[in-house]
């Protein structure tokens, strides 16, 4: 993730690590903008994605990377897993019983992409600074 040096790299091995991840991502994002609603959305997204990565992961940590790139926050959560339910391209259907977390992520982030490489699932989200 190219960003000119303003990056954050974390790992969450269990749900016990999530509180620290949420706080550190919030503090990092606040260096770009201190809008409370914007920060709350970012925290909700990282919490949902990291929880999914831990819940469906193959025992390794969920890796969380954040960077400031061209005046926006780029947040990437990755984990090794064959069990993370990947939705089809496009919006997550709202009638799904599971997968509402990804629907929420899509509603909050300005851009969401989900990539699989072998057993690795990588979710990249982008958040534009609020006006």
N, CA, C and O atoms as a GROMACS GRO file, in nm:
protein
  524
    1UNK      N    1   0.085  -0.116   0.000
    1UNK     CA    2   0.000   0.000   0.000
    1UNK      C    3   0.090   0.122   0.000
    1UNK      O    4   0.154   0.150   0.102
    2UNK      N    5   0.098   0.196  -0.109
    2UNK     CA    6   0.182   0.313  -0.120
    2UNK      C    7   0.111   0.434  -0.060
    2UNK      O    8  -0.002   0.465  -0.097
    3UNK      N    9   0.179   0.502   0.032
    3UNK     CA   10   0.110   0.611   0.098
    3UNK      C   11   0.202   0.724   0.142
    3UNK      O   12   0.155   0.820   0.203
    4UNK      N   13   0.327   0.716   0.113
    4UNK     CA   14   0.416   0.820   0.158
    4UNK      C   15   0.454   0.809   0.304
    4UNK      O   16   0.492   0.909   0.365
    5UNK      N   17   0.444   0.690   0.364
    5UNK     CA   18   0.494   0.668   0.498
    5UNK      C   19   0.393   0.676   0.609
    5UNK      O   20   0.426   0.642   0.722
    6UNK      N   21   0.271   0.717   0.583
    6UNK     CA   22   0.170   0.729   0.688
    6UNK      C   23   0.084   0.603   0.687
    6UNK      O   24  -0.022   0.599   0.624
    7UNK      N   25   0.131   0.499   0.759
    7UNK     CA   26   0.063   0.369   0.757
    7UNK      C   27   0.050   0.311   0.897
    7UNK      O   28   0.118   0.354   0.991
    8UNK      N   29  -0.037   0.212   0.908
    8UNK     CA   30  -0.058   0.139   1.032
    8UNK      C   31  -0.069  -0.008   0.996
    8UNK      O   32  -0.136  -0.042   0.898
    9UNK      N   33  -0.004  -0.094   1.072
    9UNK     CA   34  -0.010  -0.239   1.048
    9UNK      C   35  -0.039  -0.308   1.181
    9UNK      O   36   0.035  -0.291   1.278
   10UNK      N   37  -0.147  -0.387   1.184
   10UNK     CA   38  -0.189  -0.456   1.306
   10UNK      C   39  -0.224  -0.601   1.275
   10UNK      O   40  -0.249  -0.636   1.160
   11UNK      N   41  -0.225  -0.684   1.378
   11UNK     CA   42  -0.273  -0.821   1.365
   11UNK      C   43  -0.366  -0.851   1.481
   11UNK      O   44  -0.339  -0.813   1.595
   12UNK      N   45  -0.476  -0.919   1.451
   12UNK     CA   46  -0.572  -0.959   1.554
   12UNK      C   47  -0.586  -1.110   1.549
   12UNK      O   48  -0.640  -1.164   1.453
   13UNK      N   49  -0.538  -1.177   1.652
   13UNK     CA   50  -0.541  -1.323   1.655
   13UNK      C   51  -0.670  -1.377   1.715
   13UNK      O   52  -0.708  -1.491   1.688
   14UNK      N   53  -0.738  -1.296   1.796
   14UNK     CA   54  -0.862  -1.341   1.859
   14UNK      C   55  -0.951  -1.221   1.886
   14UNK      O   56  -0.911  -1.106   1.867
   15UNK      N   57  -1.073  -1.249   1.929
   15UNK     CA   58  -1.167  -1.141   1.960
   15UNK      C   59  -1.114  -1.049   2.069
   15UNK      O   60  -1.152  -0.932   2.075
   16UNK      N   61  -1.027  -1.099   2.155
   16UNK     CA   62  -0.968  -1.015   2.261
   16UNK      C   63  -0.887  -0.901   2.203
   16UNK      O   64  -0.871  -0.798   2.269
   17UNK      N   65  -0.836  -0.917   2.082
   17UNK     CA   66  -0.753  -0.814   2.019
   17UNK      C   67  -0.836  -0.704   1.952
   17UNK      O   68  -0.781  -0.600   1.916
   18UNK      N   69  -0.965  -0.726   1.936
   18UNK     CA   70  -1.047  -0.634   1.857
   18UNK      C   71  -1.058  -0.495   1.918
   18UNK      O   72  -1.058  -0.396   1.844
   19UNK      N   73  -1.068  -0.485   2.048
   19UNK     CA   74  -1.080  -0.353   2.111
   19UNK      C   75  -0.957  -0.267   2.080
   19UNK      O   76  -0.970  -0.150   2.045
   20UNK      N   77  -0.840  -0.326   2.092
   20UNK     CA   78  -0.717  -0.253   2.061
   20UNK      C   79  -0.712  -0.213   1.914
   20UNK      O   80  -0.674  -0.101   1.881
   21UNK      N   81  -0.752  -0.304   1.825
   21UNK     CA   82  -0.753  -0.274   1.682
   21UNK      C   83  -0.848  -0.157   1.655
   21UNK      O   84  -0.811  -0.064   1.583
   22UNK      N   85  -0.968  -0.161   1.711
   22UNK     CA   86  -1.064  -0.052   1.690
   22UNK      C   87  -1.006   0.082   1.736
   22UNK      O   88  -1.014   0.182   1.664
   23UNK      N   89  -0.948   0.084   1.855
   23UNK     CA   90  -0.893   0.210   1.908
   23UNK      C   91  -0.776   0.261   1.825
   23UNK      O   92  -0.767   0.380   1.797
   24UNK      N   93  -0.689   0.172   1.786
   24UNK     CA   94  -0.571   0.215   1.709
   24UNK      C   95  -0.609   0.263   1.569
   24UNK      O   96  -0.552   0.359   1.519
   25UNK      N   97  -0.706   0.195   1.506
   25UNK     CA   98  -0.752   0.241   1.374
   25UNK      C   99  -0.821   0.376   1.388
   25UNK      O  100  -0.800   0.465   1.305
   26UNK      N  101  -0.904   0.394   1.490
   26UNK     CA  102  -0.970   0.523   1.511
   26UNK      C  103  -0.867   0.635   1.530
   26UNK      O  104  -0.877   0.740   1.467
   27UNK      N  105  -0.768   0.611   1.615
   27UNK     CA  106  -0.664   0.711   1.638
   27UNK      C  107  -0.589   0.743   1.510
   27UNK      O  108  -0.558   0.859   1.482
   28UNK      N  109  -0.560   0.640   1.431
   28UNK     CA  110  -0.490   0.660   1.304
   28UNK      C  111  -0.576   0.742   1.208
   28UNK      O  112  -0.526   0.837   1.148
   29UNK      N  113  -0.703   0.706   1.194
   29UNK     CA  114  -0.792   0.778   1.102
   29UNK      C  115  -0.811   0.923   1.146
   29UNK      O  116  -0.827   1.012   1.062
   30UNK      N  117  -0.808   0.948   1.276
   30UNK     CA  118  -0.826   1.084   1.327
   30UNK      C  119  -0.712   1.177   1.286
   30UNK      O  120  -0.727   1.299   1.294
   31UNK      N  121  -0.599   1.122   1.244
   31UNK     CA  122  -0.491   1.206   1.194
   31UNK      C  123  -0.526   1.265   1.058
   31UNK      O  124  -0.466   1.364   1.016
   32UNK      N  125  -0.623   1.205   0.989
   32UNK     CA  126  -0.669   1.255   0.860
   32UNK      C  127  -0.786   1.351   0.878
   32UNK      O  128  -0.792   1.455   0.814
   33UNK      N  129  -0.880   1.316   0.967
   33UNK     CA  130  -0.997   1.400   0.994
   33UNK      C  131  -1.056   1.358   1.128
   33UNK      O  132  -1.057   1.240   1.161
   34UNK      N  133  -1.104   1.454   1.204
   34UNK     CA  134  -1.157   1.423   1.337
   34UNK      C  135  -1.310   1.424   1.343
   34UNK      O  136  -1.366   1.433   1.452
   35UNK      N  137  -1.378   1.415   1.229
   35UNK     CA  138  -1.523   1.409   1.226
   35UNK      C  139  -1.571   1.281   1.296
   35UNK      O  140  -1.539   1.170   1.252
   36UNK      N  141  -1.646   1.296   1.404
   36UNK     CA  142  -1.686   1.182   1.487
   36UNK      C  143  -1.769   1.079   1.414
   36UNK      O  144  -1.747   0.959   1.432
   37UNK      N  145  -1.864   1.122   1.332
   37UNK     CA  146  -1.949   1.028   1.259
   37UNK      C  147  -1.867   0.948   1.158
   37UNK      O  148  -1.887   0.827   1.143
   38UNK      N  149  -1.775   1.014   1.091
   38UNK     CA  150  -1.687   0.948   0.994
   38UNK      C  151  -1.600   0.844   1.065
   38UNK      O  152  -1.585   0.732   1.017
   39UNK      N  153  -1.542   0.884   1.179
   39UNK     CA  154  -1.458   0.792   1.256
   39UNK      C  155  -1.538   0.672   1.308
   39UNK      O  156  -1.490   0.560   1.305
   40UNK      N  157  -1.661   0.697   1.355
   40UNK     CA  158  -1.746   0.587   1.403
   40UNK      C  159  -1.773   0.486   1.293
   40UNK      O  160  -1.773   0.365   1.318
   41UNK      N  161  -1.795   0.533   1.170
   41UNK     CA  162  -1.818   0.443   1.058
   41UNK      C  163  -1.696   0.357   1.028
   41UNK      O  164  -1.709   0.238   1.002
   42UNK      N  165  -1.580   0.417   1.033
   42UNK     CA  166  -1.456   0.344   1.008
   42UNK      C  167  -1.436   0.237   1.115
   42UNK      O  168  -1.398   0.124   1.084
   43UNK      N  169  -1.461   0.272   1.241
   43UNK     CA  170  -1.447   0.176   1.350
   43UNK      C  171  -1.544   0.061   1.333
   43UNK      O  172  -1.509  -0.055   1.356
   44UNK      N  173  -1.667   0.091   1.293
   44UNK     CA  174  -1.766  -0.015   1.270
   44UNK      C  175  -1.721  -0.109   1.159
   44UNK      O  176  -1.734  -0.230   1.171
   45UNK      N  177  -1.667  -0.053   1.052
   45UNK     CA  178  -1.620  -0.135   0.939
   45UNK      C  179  -1.502  -0.223   0.981
   45UNK      O  180  -1.503  -0.342   0.953
   46UNK      N  181  -1.402  -0.167   1.047
   46UNK     CA  182  -1.286  -0.249   1.085
   46UNK      C  183  -1.328  -0.356   1.185
   46UNK      O  184  -1.275  -0.467   1.181
   47UNK      N  185  -1.420  -0.324   1.273
   47UNK     CA  186  -1.468  -0.423   1.370
   47UNK      C  187  -1.537  -0.539   1.299
   47UNK      O  188  -1.511  -0.655   1.330
   48UNK      N  189  -1.625  -0.508   1.206
   48UNK     CA  190  -1.698  -0.612   1.132
   48UNK      C  191  -1.603  -0.698   1.050
   48UNK      O  192  -1.612  -0.821   1.053
   49UNK      N  193  -1.512  -0.634   0.976
   49UNK     CA  194  -1.422  -0.710   0.889
   49UNK      C  195  -1.323  -0.795   0.969
   49UNK      O  196  -1.298  -0.910   0.934
   50UNK      N  197  -1.268  -0.739   1.075
   50UNK     CA  198  -1.173  -0.816   1.157
   50UNK      C  199  -1.244  -0.931   1.230
   50UNK      O  200  -1.188  -1.040   1.243
   51UNK      N  201  -1.366  -0.906   1.277
   51UNK     CA  202  -1.444  -1.013   1.341
   51UNK      C  203  -1.470  -1.126   1.244
   51UNK      O  204  -1.451  -1.243   1.278
   52UNK      N  205  -1.512  -1.093   1.121
   52UNK     CA  206  -1.534  -1.196   1.019
   52UNK      C  207  -1.406  -1.273   0.991
   52UNK      O  208  -1.408  -1.396   0.979
   53UNK      N  209  -1.295  -1.201   0.979
   53UNK     CA  210  -1.168  -1.267   0.948
   53UNK      C  211  -1.128  -1.364   1.058
   53UNK      O  212  -1.076  -1.472   1.030
   54UNK      N  213  -1.151  -1.326   1.184
   54UNK     CA  214  -1.119  -1.415   1.296
   54UNK      C  215  -1.217  -1.532   1.301
   54UNK      O  216  -1.177  -1.647   1.319
   55UNK      N  217  -1.346  -1.502   1.285
   55UNK     CA  218  -1.450  -1.606   1.295
   55UNK      C  219  -1.435  -1.712   1.186
   55UNK      O  220  -1.451  -1.831   1.212
   56UNK      N  221  -1.406  -1.669   1.064
   56UNK     CA  222  -1.399  -1.762   0.952
   56UNK      C  223  -1.256  -1.799   0.913
   56UNK      O  224  -1.235  -1.878   0.821
   57UNK      N  225  -1.158  -1.743   0.983
   57UNK     CA  226  -1.019  -1.767   0.948
   57UNK      C  227  -0.974  -1.908   0.981
   57UNK      O  228  -1.044  -1.984   1.048
   58UNK      N  229  -0.858  -1.940   0.932
   58UNK     CA  230  -0.801  -2.074   0.951
   58UNK      C  231  -0.706  -2.078   1.069
   58UNK      O  232  -0.613  -2.159   1.071
   59UNK      N  233  -0.727  -1.992   1.168
   59UNK     CA  234  -0.645  -1.994   1.288
   59UNK      C  235  -0.535  -1.891   1.291
   59UNK      O  236  -0.482  -1.861   1.398
   60UNK      N  237  -0.500  -1.835   1.177
   60UNK     CA  238  -0.399  -1.730   1.175
   60UNK      C  239  -0.462  -1.596   1.208
   60UNK      O  240  -0.585  -1.586   1.217
   61UNK      N  241  -0.380  -1.495   1.227
   61UNK     CA  242  -0.436  -1.364   1.263
   61UNK      C  243  -0.503  -1.295   1.144
   61UNK      O  244  -0.470  -1.321   1.028
   62UNK      N  245  -0.596  -1.208   1.176
   62UNK     CA  246  -0.648  -1.114   1.078
   62UNK      C  247  -0.547  -1.000   1.072
   62UNK      O  248  -0.509  -0.946   1.175
   63UNK      N  249  -0.505  -0.965   0.954
   63UNK     CA  250  -0.409  -0.857   0.936
   63UNK      C  251  -0.486  -0.732   0.894
   63UNK      O  252  -0.565  -0.735   0.800
   64UNK      N  253  -0.462  -0.624   0.965
   64UNK     CA  254  -0.530  -0.498   0.938
   64UNK      C  255  -0.424  -0.395   0.901
   64UNK      O  256  -0.332  -0.368   0.979
   65UNK      N  257  -0.437  -0.339   0.782
   65UNK     CA  258  -0.347  -0.233   0.736
   65UNK      C  259  -0.430  -0.110   0.706
   65UNK      O  260  -0.540  -0.119   0.651
   66UNK      N  261  -0.378   0.005   0.741
   66UNK     CA  262  -0.444   0.131   0.709
   66UNK      C  263  -0.338   0.227   0.656
   66UNK      O  264  -0.222   0.224   0.698
   67UNK      N  265  -0.380   0.310   0.562
   67UNK     CA  266  -0.289   0.409   0.505
   67UNK      C  267  -0.370   0.530   0.461
   67UNK      O  268  -0.487   0.519   0.426
   68UNK      N  269  -0.304   0.643   0.465
   68UNK     CA  270  -0.361   0.764   0.408
   68UNK      C  271  -0.305   0.775   0.267
   68UNK      O  272  -0.184   0.787   0.249
   69UNK      N  273  -0.394   0.771   0.168
   69UNK     CA  274  -0.354   0.775   0.028
   69UNK      C  275  -0.439   0.880  -0.042
   69UNK      O  276  -0.562   0.870  -0.045
   70UNK      N  277  -0.372   0.981  -0.098
   70UNK     CA  278  -0.444   1.084  -0.173
   70UNK      C  279  -0.566   1.137  -0.098
   70UNK      O  280  -0.676   1.141  -0.154
   71UNK      N  281  -0.546   1.176   0.025
   71UNK     CA  282  -0.650   1.240   0.106
   71UNK      C  283  -0.769   1.149   0.138
   71UNK      O  284  -0.879   1.198   0.163
   72UNK      N  285  -0.747   1.019   0.136
   72UNK     CA  286  -0.851   0.927   0.183
   72UNK      C  287  -0.785   0.817   0.266
   72UNK      O  288  -0.665   0.792   0.256
   73UNK      N  289  -0.867   0.752   0.348
   73UNK     CA  290  -0.819   0.642   0.430
   73UNK      C  291  -0.845   0.512   0.354
   73UNK      O  292  -0.957   0.486   0.311
   74UNK      N  293  -0.741   0.432   0.340
   74UNK     CA  294  -0.754   0.299   0.279
   74UNK      C  295  -0.733   0.198   0.391
   74UNK      O  296  -0.631   0.199   0.459
   75UNK      N  297  -0.832   0.112   0.410
   75UNK     CA  298  -0.830   0.012   0.516
   75UNK      C  299  -0.838  -0.126   0.451
   75UNK      O  300  -0.930  -0.153   0.374
   76UNK      N  301  -0.742  -0.213   0.483
   76UNK     CA  302  -0.736  -0.347   0.425
   76UNK      C  303  -0.735  -0.448   0.539
   76UNK      O  304  -0.655  -0.438   0.632
   77UNK      N  305  -0.826  -0.546   0.531
   77UNK     CA  306  -0.829  -0.655   0.628
   77UNK      C  307  -0.812  -0.784   0.549
   77UNK      O  308  -0.884  -0.809   0.453
   78UNK      N  309  -0.716  -0.867   0.591
   78UNK     CA  310  -0.685  -0.990   0.519
   78UNK      C  311  -0.670  -1.105   0.617
   78UNK      O  312  -0.626  -1.087   0.730
   79UNK      N  313  -0.708  -1.224   0.571
   79UNK     CA  314  -0.693  -1.346   0.652
   79UNK      C  315  -0.691  -1.466   0.560
   79UNK      O  316  -0.747  -1.464   0.451
   80UNK      N  317  -0.626  -1.571   0.607
   80UNK     CA  318  -0.630  -1.698   0.536
   80UNK      C  319  -0.759  -1.769   0.574
   80UNK      O  320  -0.786  -1.792   0.692
   81UNK      N  321  -0.839  -1.803   0.474
   81UNK     CA  322  -0.966  -1.869   0.501
   81UNK      C  323  -1.027  -1.922   0.373
   81UNK      O  324  -1.018  -1.860   0.267
   82UNK      N  325  -1.088  -2.036   0.385
   82UNK     CA  326  -1.172  -2.086   0.276
   82UNK      C  327  -1.318  -2.080   0.318
   82UNK      O  328  -1.406  -2.117   0.240
   83UNK      N  329  -1.344  -2.034   0.442
   83UNK     CA  330  -1.480  -2.035   0.494
   83UNK      C  331  -1.548  -1.900   0.498
   83UNK      O  332  -1.666  -1.894   0.532
   84UNK      N  333  -1.478  -1.791   0.464
   84UNK     CA  334  -1.543  -1.661   0.464
   84UNK      C  335  -1.643  -1.658   0.350
   84UNK      O  336  -1.606  -1.680   0.234
   85UNK      N  337  -1.770  -1.631   0.380
   85UNK     CA  338  -1.870  -1.628   0.273
   85UNK      C  339  -1.849  -1.506   0.185
   85UNK      O  340  -1.871  -1.393   0.229
   86UNK      N  341  -1.808  -1.528   0.062
   86UNK     CA  342  -1.783  -1.419  -0.032
   86UNK      C  343  -1.910  -1.396  -0.113
   86UNK      O  344  -1.959  -1.488  -0.178
   87UNK      N  345  -1.963  -1.274  -0.110
   87UNK     CA  346  -2.084  -1.248  -0.188
   87UNK      C  347  -2.052  -1.240  -0.336
   87UNK      O  348  -1.936  -1.222  -0.373
   88UNK      N  349  -2.153  -1.254  -0.421
   88UNK     CA  350  -2.130  -1.235  -0.564
   88UNK      C  351  -2.094  -1.089  -0.589
   88UNK      O  352  -2.113  -1.004  -0.502
   89UNK      N  353  -2.042  -1.061  -0.709
   89UNK     CA  354  -2.010  -0.923  -0.743
   89UNK      C  355  -2.134  -0.836  -0.726
   89UNK      O  356  -2.246  -0.880  -0.750
   90UNK      N  357  -2.111  -0.714  -0.684
   90UNK     CA  358  -2.222  -0.620  -0.665
   90UNK      C  359  -2.266  -0.617  -0.520
   90UNK      O  360  -2.202  -0.678  -0.434
   91UNK      N  361  -2.374  -0.546  -0.495
   91UNK     CA  362  -2.422  -0.533  -0.357
   91UNK      C  363  -2.463  -0.667  -0.297
   91UNK      O  364  -2.512  -0.756  -0.367
   92UNK      N  365  -2.443  -0.679  -0.166
   92UNK     CA  366  -2.487  -0.798  -0.094
   92UNK      C  367  -2.639  -0.796  -0.088
   92UNK      O  368  -2.696  -0.694  -0.048
   93UNK      N  369  -2.708  -0.904  -0.126
   93UNK     CA  370  -2.854  -0.905  -0.119
   93UNK      C  371  -2.902  -0.883   0.025
   93UNK      O  372  -2.854  -0.948   0.117
   94UNK      N  373  -2.996  -0.791   0.043
   94UNK     CA  374  -3.041  -0.755   0.178
   94UNK      C  375  -3.125  -0.864   0.242
   94UNK      O  376  -3.145  -0.862   0.364
   95UNK      N  377  -3.176  -0.960   0.164
   95UNK     CA  378  -3.258  -1.067   0.223
   95UNK      C  379  -3.173  -1.180   0.281
   95UNK      O  380  -3.228  -1.271   0.344
   96UNK      N  381  -3.041  -1.176   0.261
   96UNK     CA  382  -2.955  -1.279   0.320
   96UNK      C  383  -2.962  -1.273   0.472
   96UNK      O  384  -2.959  -1.165   0.531
   97UNK      N  385  -2.972  -1.389   0.535
   97UNK     CA  386  -2.972  -1.393   0.681
   97UNK      C  387  -2.832  -1.364   0.733
   97UNK      O  388  -2.816  -1.287   0.827
   98UNK      N  389  -2.731  -1.424   0.673
   98UNK     CA  390  -2.592  -1.395   0.707
   98UNK      C  391  -2.541  -1.294   0.605
   98UNK      O  392  -2.604  -1.273   0.501
   99UNK      N  393  -2.431  -1.232   0.634
   99UNK     CA  394  -2.371  -1.142   0.537
   99UNK      C  395  -2.419  -0.999   0.548
   99UNK      O  396  -2.385  -0.915   0.465
  100UNK      N  397  -2.497  -0.969   0.650
  100UNK     CA  398  -2.543  -0.830   0.666
  100UNK      C  399  -2.429  -0.738   0.706
  100UNK      O  400  -2.436  -0.617   0.684
  101UNK      N  401  -2.325  -0.794   0.764
  101UNK     CA  402  -2.208  -0.712   0.798
  101UNK      C  403  -2.144  -0.654   0.674
  101UNK      O  404  -2.105  -0.537   0.673
  102UNK      N  405  -2.134  -0.734   0.568
  102UNK     CA  406  -2.078  -0.682   0.443
  102UNK      C  407  -2.171  -0.580   0.380
  102UNK      O  408  -2.125  -0.485   0.316
  103UNK      N  409  -2.301  -0.597   0.396
  103UNK     CA  410  -2.397  -0.498   0.347
  103UNK      C  411  -2.373  -0.365   0.418
  103UNK      O  412  -2.374  -0.259   0.356
  104UNK      N  413  -2.352  -0.372   0.548
  104UNK     CA  414  -2.323  -0.252   0.627
  104UNK      C  415  -2.191  -0.189   0.582
  104UNK      O  416  -2.183  -0.068   0.566
  105UNK      N  417  -2.089  -0.271   0.561
  105UNK     CA  418  -1.959  -0.221   0.516
  105UNK      C  419  -1.976  -0.147   0.383
  105UNK      O  420  -1.921  -0.039   0.365
  106UNK      N  421  -2.053  -0.205   0.291
  106UNK     CA  422  -2.076  -0.140   0.162
  106UNK      C  423  -2.151  -0.008   0.176
  106UNK      O  424  -2.129   0.085   0.099
  107UNK      N  425  -2.239   0.000   0.275
  107UNK     CA  426  -2.316   0.123   0.296
  107UNK      C  427  -2.230   0.234   0.357
  107UNK      O  428  -2.255   0.352   0.333
  108UNK      N  429  -2.129   0.198   0.435
  108UNK     CA  430  -2.048   0.298   0.505
  108UNK      C  431  -1.928   0.343   0.423
  108UNK      O  432  -1.902   0.463   0.412
  109UNK      N  433  -1.855   0.250   0.365
  109UNK     CA  434  -1.732   0.284   0.292
  109UNK      C  435  -1.767   0.342   0.156
  109UNK      O  436  -1.872   0.311   0.098
  110UNK      N  437  -1.679   0.428   0.105
  110UNK     CA  438  -1.699   0.484  -0.028
  110UNK      C  439  -1.672   0.382  -0.138
  110UNK      O  440  -1.730   0.389  -0.246
  111UNK      N  441  -1.584   0.286  -0.109
  111UNK     CA  442  -1.551   0.182  -0.206
  111UNK      C  443  -1.512   0.056  -0.130
  111UNK      O  444  -1.442   0.063  -0.029
  112UNK      N  445  -1.557  -0.060  -0.179
  112UNK     CA  446  -1.525  -0.189  -0.118
  112UNK      C  447  -1.486  -0.286  -0.229
  112UNK      O  448  -1.556  -0.296  -0.330
  113UNK      N  449  -1.376  -0.356  -0.210
  113UNK     CA  450  -1.342  -0.464  -0.303
  113UNK      C  451  -1.301  -0.586  -0.221
  113UNK      O  452  -1.238  -0.575  -0.117
  114UNK      N  453  -1.339  -0.703  -0.272
  114UNK     CA  454  -1.307  -0.830  -0.206
  114UNK      C  455  -1.231  -0.914  -0.306
  114UNK      O  456  -1.277  -0.938  -0.418
  115UNK      N  457  -1.114  -0.959  -0.264
  115UNK     CA  458  -1.026  -1.036  -0.353
  115UNK      C  459  -0.986  -1.165  -0.283
  115UNK      O  460  -0.962  -1.167  -0.162
  116UNK      N  461  -0.980  -1.272  -0.358
  116UNK     CA  462  -0.929  -1.398  -0.304
  116UNK      C  463  -0.806  -1.438  -0.385
  116UNK      O  464  -0.806  -1.432  -0.508
  117UNK      N  465  -0.704  -1.479  -0.313
  117UNK     CA  466  -0.582  -1.529  -0.374
  117UNK      C  467  -0.546  -1.657  -0.300
  117UNK      O  468  -0.497  -1.652  -0.187
  118UNK      N  469  -0.571  -1.771  -0.362
  118UNK     CA  470  -0.552  -1.897  -0.292
  118UNK      C  471  -0.648  -1.903  -0.175
  118UNK      O  472  -0.769  -1.888  -0.193
  119UNK      N  473  -0.595  -1.926  -0.055
  119UNK     CA  474  -0.678  -1.929   0.066
  119UNK      C  475  -0.689  -1.792   0.133
  119UNK      O  476  -0.753  -1.781   0.238
  120UNK      N  477  -0.630  -1.690   0.074
  120UNK     CA  478  -0.629  -1.556   0.137
  120UNK      C  479  -0.745  -1.472   0.085
  120UNK      O  480  -0.766  -1.459  -0.036
  121UNK      N  481  -0.820  -1.415   0.179
  121UNK     CA  482  -0.928  -1.323   0.145
  121UNK      C  483  -0.884  -1.184   0.189
  121UNK      O  484  -0.843  -1.164   0.304
  122UNK      N  485  -0.893  -1.088   0.097
  122UNK     CA  486  -0.848  -0.951   0.122
  122UNK      C  487  -0.963  -0.857   0.093
  122UNK      O  488  -1.014  -0.853  -0.019
  123UNK      N  489  -1.004  -0.781   0.193
  123UNK     CA  490  -1.110  -0.683   0.176
  123UNK      C  491  -1.047  -0.544   0.187
  123UNK      O  492  -0.987  -0.511   0.289
  124UNK      N  493  -1.062  -0.465   0.082
  124UNK     CA  494  -1.008  -0.330   0.079
  124UNK      C  495  -1.124  -0.231   0.080
  124UNK      O  496  -1.216  -0.241  -0.002
  125UNK      N  497  -1.119  -0.136   0.172
  125UNK     CA  498  -1.221  -0.032   0.179
  125UNK      C  499  -1.154   0.103   0.170
  125UNK      O  500  -1.040   0.121   0.214
  126UNK      N  501  -1.226   0.198   0.113
  126UNK     CA  502  -1.176   0.336   0.101
  126UNK      C  503  -1.278   0.431   0.160
  126UNK      O  504  -1.399   0.416   0.141
  127UNK      N  505  -1.226   0.530   0.233
  127UNK     CA  506  -1.310   0.629   0.298
  127UNK      C  507  -1.260   0.768   0.261
  127UNK      O  508  -1.150   0.807   0.298
  128UNK      N  509  -1.342   0.843   0.186
  128UNK     CA  510  -1.307   0.981   0.154
  128UNK      C  511  -1.327   1.068   0.276
  128UNK      O  512  -1.417   1.043   0.357
  129UNK      N  513  -1.243   1.168   0.290
  129UNK     CA  514  -1.260   1.262   0.402
  129UNK      C  515  -1.396   1.329   0.391
  129UNK      O  516  -1.442   1.361   0.281
  130UNK      N  517  -1.461   1.350   0.505
  130UNK     CA  518  -1.589   1.422   0.500
  130UNK      C  519  -1.565   1.567   0.460
  130UNK      O  520  -1.457   1.622   0.481
  131UNK      N  521  -1.666   1.628   0.403
  131UNK     CA  522  -1.653   1.770   0.359
  131UNK      C  523  -1.663   1.864   0.476
  131UNK      O  524  -1.653   1.986   0.457
   0.00000   0.00000   0.00000
